[in-house]
Amino acid sequence: MRFIAQLALLSGLLLLLGCSPSTPQPIKHQILVFGTEVNLSLFPENPQQVQEAQLAIKAIEAEFYQFHQDWHAWDKGGILSKINQAIAAQQPIEVADSVKNFVLKSQTLAKESGYLFDPGIGSLIKLWGFHGENWQGPPPSKSALQDWLAQHPSIADVSFVGNQLQCRNPKVSLDFGGNAKGLALDLAINTLKQNGIQNAIVDIGGDMRIIGSKHGQPFHIGIQNPQAPEQAIASLDLQGDESVVTSGTYQRFFEWQGQRFSHILDPRTAQPASVFASVTVIHPDATRADAAATALMIAGKDWQTVALNMGISQVFIIDTQGNFFFTPQMRQRIKLL
């Protein structure tokens, strides 16, 4: 949702530790896309990998700009806009294999979550005023929300005949803000691997996926305090191949008559999620982690069941009262600050 999630790199993340003089320096590159900062940090092990890293960065930058155009929830011209226009007109539309595969994977994740994560609710997100850069209210009327609930649009309404996407509900409007950044992370890591890069971190607005290590040392990251986002409330060490994604009510919201309304919306009630302030998920698959963080934000007291159904074993939650909740696997590795 998300587009989502905020983790902060702690100071010293990109410092070279314990490297020999012959080890190349880290290669860092920043891209402004997806409405946020994207930071690539690559750790080549030899001079040949330096050239491979530079080629990979160029490929990822081009890929991300195209991805942003294709999957933007409200800008016109991309494939998502064309799909939504076809759905509204009740016309089938031919899509590429990559598009079909992402929609099918999103359907699977939605079903596993009990449709708490549901990319079919784009019209609800628009109704709440989050299809734009200025979020200021007022909230939608009760009658408007009741009308939306009666229509019950969902990604479950989408189906395929070959590569033709069709939808039985014209009120469906797809919005992949809940897992598109996760997909972008996965695509970037795949590009790095294809170019021979074994050690790197890709950070999209605080959501990250890492491969390898930082010259033999783990990547040390901080998890934001939802009450004071400029501060870290916990830290994690990552290495191997892991993604870490956070969804939180403090990222996109507006206040109206003293009440805060978040962009993370519960399809069951058409209301913003209000029990948890942030959910952090670790999983090798960033697309899955992103969707799960969104679903768990909405799940409330049922979060453990939803995590189990989605194959998520590492979760850290902070509720609106500042209480912490962990899965056992996450509790073993997280460090509270």
N, C-alpha and C positions, 0 to 999 in steps of 0.2 A: 504494500500500500504505500516496496516500499518500495510515492517513491520513497522513503523510509529512513531510517535507522541511523543512529549516531554513536560511533565509538571514536575516541580520540587517541592518537598515537602519543605515548608518553615521551618525554624528552629523552633523547639518546637512542631512539629507535633506529635511526639510520647511521649511527656512529659505527665505525669499523673497530671491532674488538679482536685482539689477539691475532691479527693477520700478519703474514710475512711480507717483507718489502715487495716481493714479486707479485703479490696478489693484487689484481686490478681493484681500483676504487669502485664503490657502488655507483650505479647509474640511476639517476633520479630524473623523473619527468612529470610535469603537471599538465593536465588537460582540463579546461573548463567546459563541461558538458553535463547533461542531465540536471541542469540547474544547480550544480554543486562543483566542488573541486574533486578531480580524480588524480590520485597520486600513485605513480608507478615507481617502485624501488627494486632494482635488479642487482644481483650480486654475482657477477661473472667470476669464474674460477681461473680463467686463463685469457690471454689476449684474443684468441679466436672467438671466445664467447662475448667479448666486448662488441665485435662487429655484429654477431648474431642478435645481441640485445638491442642494438640500435635499429636493426631491421624489424625486430618484433615490436618495438615501440611505435614505429611508423605504421605498421599494420594494425595495431590495436587502436591507435588514434583514428585512423580512417574507419575502422569497424565501429567504433563508438559513435562517431558523428552520424553514420548511416543508421545505426541502431536507434539513436535518439529521434531521428526523423521518422523512422518506420513505426516506432512503438509509442510515440507521444500521445497522451490520452485525449488532448483537445486540439492540437494543431492539425491543420488539414494537409493532405497530400501523402501521408505515409500509409503503409498497409493497414494499420489499425483503423485509421479514419475511413479507409475504403471498405473494410469489413463492416464497421458500424453503419455506414451508409447502406450497404447491401442488406444488413439485418433489418434496418428500419423500413426498407422498401420491400422486405420479404422476397429478396432475390438471392440465389446462390452466388458464390464468388469463388473463383479458382485461386488457390494459394500455393506457395512453394512448399516443398517438403519440410524445410526448417520452420516455417510458420505453423504448419499442421502439427509437427512434433511438439512445439512449444505449447500450443493450445491443448493438445491431448495430455501432455504432462501436467499442465495446470488443472485440467479436469480431474486427473487422478489425485492431485494434491488437495483439490477442493473436496472431493468425495471423502478422502481420508480424514479431513478436518471436520467432517459433518457440515460442510459448506459454511463454516465460520470464515474461512478464507474463500472468497468467491469473486473472481474477476468479472462476473457478469453484472455487477452492481454499479457500473459507471454512471448510470442515470441518477442513482442516489448520491453518489459523490458530487455530481454536478448540482443536484438539488441543494446540498449543503454549502455550495459555494466554493468547493475546493478544486474546480477546474479553472484555475487561474492563479495568478501570483499574489493577489491581494485577498486575504481572508478576513472579513470584517462583520459578517452577519447582516441581518438578523437570521436566526434559525428558521428553517422551513415551518410552515403552519402544520398543525396536527392533521388537518384534512389532506394536505399534500402528501404527508408521510403515510397516512392511511391508504390513500390511493395507490401509492407506490407499493406498499405491502400487499395490496389486493392483486396487483399485477404479477408479483413474485418473480421478477426476472432473475435468471441464474445461468451460469456457464453450463449447467446441466442441460439447458435447452439447445445447446449447440451440438451439431453432429456433422459427420463427413460422409460423402459418397465419393470414393476415390480421394481426389484432392479438392473437391468442391465442398466448401464450408456452407452449411445452411443452419437456420435457426427457426424453431417453431414459435418463438415469442418475440414479436417486434419491439417489445419494450426493453429487451436486452441491449446493453451498451457495454462492450468489453473495455476494461481498464486494468492493466497489469501492473499498476503501481505497487501491488503487494509482493511481486516476485520478479519484476523485470530487471532490477539492479542485480539480483542474484544471478539471473541468466547472463547479464553482461559480465559479471565476475567470472563465471564459468567459461564463457567464450574467450575472455582475455587470458585466463590460465591455459586453456587449450592452445591458444596461439603461441604463448611462451614455450610450452612444451614442444610444439611442432618446430620451433626455432632452436631447440637444444638448450633452453634455459631451465636450469634445475633449482634455482634459488631466487625467490622473488616474493614481493607482496604487492597486491593490487588493492587500493583503498578508494572506494567510491562513497564519498561523503560520510566516511566512518564505518561503512560495511566493508569487510575485507575477506579476501581469500589469499592464503599463503601456500607456497610450495618450498620444500627444502628447509634451509636454515639461513641464518645471517653469519656466514663463515664459521659454521659449527656451533653457533649460539642460537637459542630460540629467539623468536620475535616477541618482544615484550610490549603488550598493549594495555591501554587503560579503558575502563568502561565508565561512561559518563554518569554523573549524579543527576537524575531527572529534576531534582529540586534546584540544582546549581550546575547547569550543563557545562560550564567552563571548568569544572572540577572533576577529577576522577574519583569514583567511589570504590573501585576494585580494579584488579589487574589480572592478566592472564599471560601465560607463556604458550606460544604456538609454534609448532614445527611439523614437518612432514608434508601433509596435504590436508588443510583444514580451512573452513570458512567460519567467520564469526559475524553474526548479523544482529542488530538491535532494532526493535520497533518501540516507539515511545510516544506518549501523548504530548510531550513537550516539543516535538519537532515541527508540526504544522497544526495550528489551532487558531481560533479567534475567541475573544471574550465578549459576552453580551449580558448586560445587566448583572455583572458580578459573577457570571458563570463561564467556565472554560469549556469550549467544544472542540474536540479533537477530530482529525481527519480519518481516524480509524473507526469504521462504522460497522455496527452489528447488523447483518442482514436479517436477523430474526425480529429485531425491534425497529430498525431504521434509525437508531440512535447511536451517538458516539460511545465507544467503549469507555468505561469509567472506573473499573475496579483496579486495574494495574497502571502504573506509571511507565514502566519499561519492561521489556522482555528481551533477554539476550540468549541466542541459540548458537551452538557450535555443531557443525556437521560438515563432512567432506563436500557435499553437494550444496553450493550456495543458493541455487534456485529453490531447493527444498528448505533450507534454513530460513530463507527470506519469507516464504509462504508460511512456514511454521511460526515464526515470530509474530506475524500478523494474526494468525488464528489463535495463538495462545494469549495475545492481548485481549481478545474478545471472550475467550473461554471462561475466565473467572475461576470459580471454585472447581470446575471440571478440567483444569489445565493439564493435570497429570494423565487423564484418560486420552485427551486429544494428543498430547505429546507421544504417548505410547502408540496410538493409531497411526501417527505420521512417521514413526520410526526415529523419533528424536530422544536421545538419552542424556543430552547435556543442555540444561536450561537454568538460567538465573533470572529471577523475577523480583522486581521492587514494586510493591503496591502503593497506592496513593497516600497511605499513612506512613510510608517509609519502612515497612516490614520487608524482610528478605525471605525468599523461597528458593530452594535448590532441588535439582535431582541429585541423587547420591554421587553420580559420576562428576557432575559439575562441582559439587562441594569439595571434592578431593583436590581439585586443581586451581580453584579460584582463590585469590588473596584479597581480603577486604582491607581497605586503607583507612 
